[in-house]
């Protein structure tokens, strides 16, 4: 992603999570297989609870997150979002149809009916979105907002203390800067020139992959949106009020991992001392490392983690 000076001066955070964007990310996260230690139980619960009438969404929302934007509008309420989705029908292009139909795991006939403006197909889409939202998103909205706000608060602090490059590099473990180009390794490979349009940052507690770049609410000539994994994914956000600022930001277990790493520890020692699984300890360490809160180095076969100065500062301010 290529930045100009104008882009770097025009980077802001979204003001709040958006219902259908989070629903889209939730349906995507449910289909993914990464981070099983964090999302495994949550995925099993969605398996049991998601109603059959929501299943058509799987033809539109695929696990890589590279999905048609019309079904994830930037709307502040469910009702507003459903209206925006329905109004998008006449604007869908044949090229989009070909792309979506090629990715759909089921029969493409329903997808083609959507593009043909079949009323029954659009009613089915609206029903699928509403029923999925009521099960997957609505009951957890306070926790979704907590994760969103905590991430924005943390990255705002990171921005103030270390600058925009550190803030953006912390959105994914493989993100790195080469001059004014932000590079994130991994497929699919593409290159984007922001060209002075600026960037809107939007954390999601459901998304687990590399940051996704999308057209923003003002269209192709407006600001782009970078959707990235929130520092605390939804399964780690407690159902009640957090015990402290650090728990609210990181989740209780991840906060305990950071606190534990004031003394250097291996991944196995972390798992043993905190009574968590080895994969869970590894995933927590990876996310804390991406945020610049810990550092990791090898000593023979051992992998050793320790808190950074930034992490110590966070512990002192958030305990």
Secondary structure, 3 states (H helix, E strand, C coil): CECCHHHHCCEEECCCCCHHHHHHHHHHHHHCCCCHHHHHHHHHHHHHHCCHHHHHHHHCCCCCCCCCHHHCCCCCCHHHHHHHHHHCHHHCCHHHHHHHHHHCCCCCHHHHHHHCCCHHHHHHHHHHHHHHHHHHHHHHHHHHHHHHHHHHHHHHHHHHHHCHHHHHHCCCCCEEEECCEEEECCCCCCCCECCCCCEEEEEECCCCCCCEEEECCCCCCCCEEEEEECCCCHHHCCCCCCCCHHHHHHCHHHHHHHHHCCCCEEHHHHHHHHCCCHHHHHHHHHHHHHCCCEEEEEECCEEEEEECHHHHHHHHHHC
